[in-house]
Structure formats: C-alpha cells, structure tokens
Amino acid sequence: MKNLREITLPELEGMMADLGEPKFRAKQIHEWVWQKHAADINDMTNLSKSLREKLVRDFFIPKVKMHHSQYSSDGTIKNRLQLHDGFYVESVLIPTEKRMTACVSSQVGCSLSCKFCATGYMDRKRNLDFDEIVDEVTLLNELAQKHYNKNLSNIVFMGMGEPLLNYGNMMKAIEKITSPHGLGMSPKRITVSTAGVSKMIMRLADDKVRFKLALSLHAATDHKRNEIMPINETNNLSSLIEALNYFYKATGNEITFEYILFKNFNDSLKDAEDLVKLYRKVPSDLINIIEYNPIENARFEKPDEDTVDEFMEHLTANRVNVRLRRSRGKDIDAACGQLANVDHSMIKGE
C-alpha cells in the first residue's frame, strides 16, 4: 500500500492514462487530497465507484488525527495529534490580537538532548512525513476557524524535534503550505527554528528559501552552550556565525536569535555583553529574550524580574534590537520548551 499523498500530479496523470481514465481525474484526486483534505479514498464522491475501488487496492491516506486538546486561560490551545502508526506529537495554536500562530512539530521526539527542553528528554522515534506536517497545519487552521473565526496568519517550526534534521520533509511541507493549491500562505509568515545545524543552514541558503530563520542560541559562548546544548560540540558558534552570514548573503531573509534566560547561568551582565558581541557578528534582526518555563527533569530556574530588566537594558543601551517574549500556555505545559508526549515510554532512561 502506498501513501496517495506522495503521488505528484504528473504521476497521477500517468496513472489515469494507464487505467484508461480521462486526464482530469488526476486533478480531481489531487484536489481531494490537498484542498479538500480527504481522509478516505471513498470520500472522493465525484470519482466513479470502479476508480475508487482500484485506488483503494493500492493506496491509502495516512491522516493525522486530533487526539485531544487542552485550553489555556490565555487562549492558547495545545493539541496532542495521533499519527497513523500510533505515535503522537504535540502542536500549539497561539492567538494574539494581531496574529494566529501555529507552532508545529517536525519529529516524534528529538535526538539533540537540550538540557532545558522537555522534548530533549525523549528519544527520537522518527521524522514526520511532509504530509503529516501539512496535516498539523491544516488541523490547527481548522481549530483557529472554529474557536476564533480566523485563519492562521503565521507558522513556526518550534515544536517537537529539529526541523533541519528532517530537511526534505520540512521543505516539501512548506512547499505545499505556500502553494496556491494548498493553504496559500506567504513564506515570509513562516519561521523555521533550529538548535544550530551549520551545514543545513548553508543548505537553506543554497536552496534560496524565502522563509525566516531563528537560531535557538541560549548562550553566547561555546563553554556555556556546550553545557546545555550538546549539538554545540559539533556545531560551535564560529561555524554557526559563518553559516548564518552565508544564509543572509544568499537570501536576505530575517534571522532571529532566541535566548532563554536561566537563573545564575546566562543572565549576568557579562552574559549580556557576550551576547552583544555575538549579535554584531551576524545580521540578526532581533533577539527574543524568553522567560524560562520549568520542566520536571531540568535543574534550571527563572531569574527574577530585576535581573531580566537589567539584562534587557544592557542590550538596549548597546543598540541591540531586543524583545521580551512572554510565554503563552504555561498553565497547560504548552510554552516554549514544555512540549512532550505523556507517553513515558519515550522518555530516555524509562
């Protein structure tokens, strides 16, 4: 059995010719799959019964299903999604006055083991296929329409997993999401966040992508970054600076730094100065300072407000474009770094 959504329109046209069906049947099938989001081949009611029977023999549609949702007091909705093979991922709908943002996952679990992230304490089971990522976005768009009477305005690949380690599926999903035959969303409203895979950032540049890029930085020296993000041992700051400059030169796209403040670890004025120095080496548009959201397995704490204010003031005084990003959905563990399935069999060491 083959995934019908992996068959391109030209391939469908060839299949229809082999079956003695008119060419327009291929377009009908394609529309059912990508515009009407059919969950079953038998739902394709403008196809003949005989054609549907032929398709059912060889193809299936592995749809992602909504398992359950949690609703935050601030309007954020966290969703547990079930994949066709029984695995789960989490994604989040984040409403604000100006935006309706979908935070989507790209992998089941994660292999990078970042010490402050709940997903980092899970094993990576597999990559999401491109059509599963599209399903995530589609389900969140339907949720936005249902609860807020709005379509998605933005998509961020900041959920479970490292999107640049699922490069092909991520790119194909974005192609479908931005296609006029899909959601038709502008790539400028999509942000891909990476923990920092230098060679893949350079590949994004070579592919002339049009979406935005965010680097999960969280420490401005190799020594400190190595402590909390093992990926830095093979993708150090020097290599990331080179890759980000290469990316900007090739694309001109926005680059954002994400920086979570951890009490007595990366929140001193010395840390702020190190961040200023790094900021000046990269054509970054913005540094997002993020409040830490505690998780069960990590030793970190959130700094007090005075420390956060002093850190921000130092950056601003040094002409850094900086913004404090308040976490959403903390009461339902939907905030930055808190996404993790409730299936404890996936937690490392259990």
N, C-alpha and C positions, 0 to 999 in steps of 0.2 A: 504494500500500500504506500502510495506517495502522497506527500503534502500538496494539495491542489494549489496552495498559495505560492509554492515555489516555481510554478509553471508560468513563464512570461507570456505576454500577449502574442508575440510572434510564434511561440511554441504552441500555444492554444490554437492559433490559426492553422498550423501544420497538422495538429491532431484532428481538427474538424475536417480538413481535406481528406485525411486518411480514413475517417469514418463516413465520408460521403455526405457530411453536413455542410450547409452554407457557411461562408466565412463569418457572417455577422454573429453567428452563435458564439464565437470566441469572445467577441466584445461583450456579449450578454453575460457570459460566465465571469469575465474579468470584472464587470460592474457589480455582479452579485458578491464577489469575493472582497473587493476593495472599496466599493462605495456603499453597498447595502449591508456589508458585513455579515453575510450569510453564515450561519453556524452549521448548516447541514445542506448537502447537495440537493436533497429532496425539497428544500425550501425554494429552489430556483424554478418557480412555477411557470415562467414563460419558455422553459425548455420542454421538449416532448418527454413523455414518460420513458420512452425507449432510450433516449440520450442520457437521461438521468440514471437509468439503470446501468448503462455502460460506464458512466463516470464512477458510480458507487462501487463497481467491481475493482477499480484500480486506484481510486483516490479517496482521501479523507480530508477534513478541515479540522486541525488541532486547535480549537478555540480556547483562549484563556477565559476562565470564569471567575466572577466575583464570589469569593468565599464568605467574607463578612467585612463590615466597615465599622470603624469607631469614630465618634464625633466629639471634637474638642469644643470647649467653651468659647474658643476664639474663632470658630467656624471651620477650622481645619478638619479634613476627613482623611483618616488613614485606612488603607484598604489592604486586605490580605487576598491575593489572587492565586487561584489554583491552576497549574499548568496541566496539560493533557496526560503527563506521565506521573502525576501525583505530587510533584514538588510545588513549593509555594514561594512567592516573592511578595514584598510589600511595596506599595506606592502611595503617594500622598497628594491630595488636592489642597492647594493653599490659596484661599481667596483673600484679596485685599480690595481697597476702594478702586484702585486703578488696574489691577491685574488679576487674572485667574490662571494660576501656575500649576502645572503637573510636574511632580518630582517622580521620575521613573527609574526603575532598576534595569540593569543590563546583564546581571549574572545571578544564579542561585547560590548565595553565599559569596565569599571573597577569599582570594589567596594571599592578600597583602598583609594581613595581621597588624593593621594600625592599632596602637595600644589604647586609643581613646574612643574607638568606634565599635558599636555592638556587632555590626556585620563582620568586623575583623576577627571576632572570636568564633566565627563559623567556618566550616570547611567550604571550599568552592565545589559544588556538585556538578554544575555545568553552565555553559553560556546560554543565554536566551537566544532563540532564533529571531530573525528580523521580524517575522510576522507576529511573534509573541510580544515584542516591544511595541509594534503598531497596535496590537490589541490593548495593551496597557493604556496607551494614549487615548484610544477610542473609548474605552470604559470610563476613563477619567473625564473625557469630554461629555459623555452622556450624564455622568454624575453632576458636572457643572451645570448642564442644561436643566437637570431635574431639580437641583436644590437652589440654584442662583439665577436660572433663566439666562445664562451666558455661556458662550463657547470659551474654550481655552484661549488664552492670549499668549502664554509662554510655556515652554517645556525646558526643564533642567534635568540633565542626566547626573543626578546627585543622590540616587537611591542606592540600593544594594549592588555591590560589585564595582569593578574598574572597567569603564566603557572602552578604554583604549586597548584592553586585553580581550575585547570581543569586537575587534575593529570592523571586520567585514559585515557582521550583522547590524552593528550600530549604524554604519554608513548606509546600508541598504534600507534600514528602518527610517532614517532621516530622509532618504530619497523618496520613500513612499509618503511620509508625513507632509513633505513640502510639495508633493506633486499635485497638480490641479485635479488629478483623478483620485486623490486621497483627501487629506484634510486641507490641503492648500495653504499651509502655514508658511510664513516667511522664515527662511533660515536665520535671519537676524533676530528672531524671537526664540531661538534655541541656544542653550548653553550646555556645553559638554565639560564636565568637571573631572579632572584627573589627579591622582595622587602623585603623578610625575613619571611618565614613561618617555624618556627623552627621544628615542628613535621613532616612537609612534607620533609624538608631537611633530617631528620633522616630516613624517609621512603625511600628516594632515596638511602641512604646508605644501608638499609636493602635489597633493590632490586638490589644492586650491579650494578648500572648503569655505563656505560662506557663513557658518555659524560661529558663535562666540566660544571662547575657551576660558576656563577657570582652573587655576592651579591650587590644590589643597596644600598650602605651604606649612603653616602652623609652627614653624621655627625658621629663623633666618641664618642659622649656622649649621654646618654639617654635623657637628658634635651633638647638638640637641635634636636635630631632625632624625639622626640615626637612632636615638633612644626611643622615639615614639612611632617612627615610620621606617620599618626595615627596608623598604624599597629604596630609601636614600643611599644605602650602602652600594647599590649598583647603578643608581641614577642620582649622582650627587648634584649639589646646587650649581656647580660650574657647568656641568653638562646640561642642566635644565635652563640656565641662563642662555647658553648657546642655542638650544633648541627653540626657546621662546622668541629670541631675536630673529631666528631663521623663519619662524612661523609668521611673525608680524611683517617681516620684509616681503614675504611671499603673498600674504593675504590682506594685510591692513586691518584685520579683524580685532575686535576688542579682546583684551586679556585682563582678567581679574585675579587678584590674589585672595584666597580665603585663609583667614588666620584666627583660629580658636585660641582664646586666652585661658591658660591654665595657671592656677594659683601657685606662686613661688617656683614656676618653671620657665615660662616665657613671657612674663608680664611686667618685667622691670624696665626702667628707663634705658638700661644698657640693651635689653632686647629690642626696645623700640628704635634705638639708634641703629642697631644691626639691620632692622627691617627697612629703615630709611635708606641705608647704603645699598641694600639689595634692590629696592624699588627703583633706584636711579640707574640700575644696570639693565633694566627691562622696560620696554614701552608699555607699561601697565596703565590701564585707565583708572583702576580703582583697587583699593584694599578693603575688603569686607572684614571687619572685626566681628567675630561671632562669640556669643556667650556660650560657655561650656554647658552641656546637658549631661548630667551624671548618668552613668550606666553601671550595672551590677558588678562587672568584672574589673573595672578600672579604678586606679588609685587617685585619680585627679579630682580637683575641686575647682569651683568657680571663684575667681577673685572678687574682692569687694568693689563696690561702685566707685570709691575714691581712686582705687588702683586703675580701674578701667578708664576713668576720666583723665587721669594723668597720662596714661598711655596714649589715648586719643589726642590729647592736647599737644603732646610732643610731636606726633606725626603731623598734625595740622600746622604747627609752628614751623615745620620743615617743608611746607608746601606739598604735602602728600594728600592726594585725593582719597579720603577715608570715610567710611560709613559704618556705623554700628548696626549690625543686623540682629534684631531681636528674634529669638526663636519662636516658632509657632508650633502649636500642638504638643507642648511639653506634658500636658496632663494625660495624654494618651500615648506617650512614647513615640511621637511622630516627628520630633525635632531632629535637627542635624546630628548625625552620629548615633541615633537611637533605633534605627530600623534593624530588626532581627526577627526571624520567624519564631513562633512559640514552640516549634518542634525541637526539643532539646537534644535530640539525637544528632543534630547537625553541629552542636557546639563542640569545639575542639576539646578533647580530653574527657568527654562524657560518653 
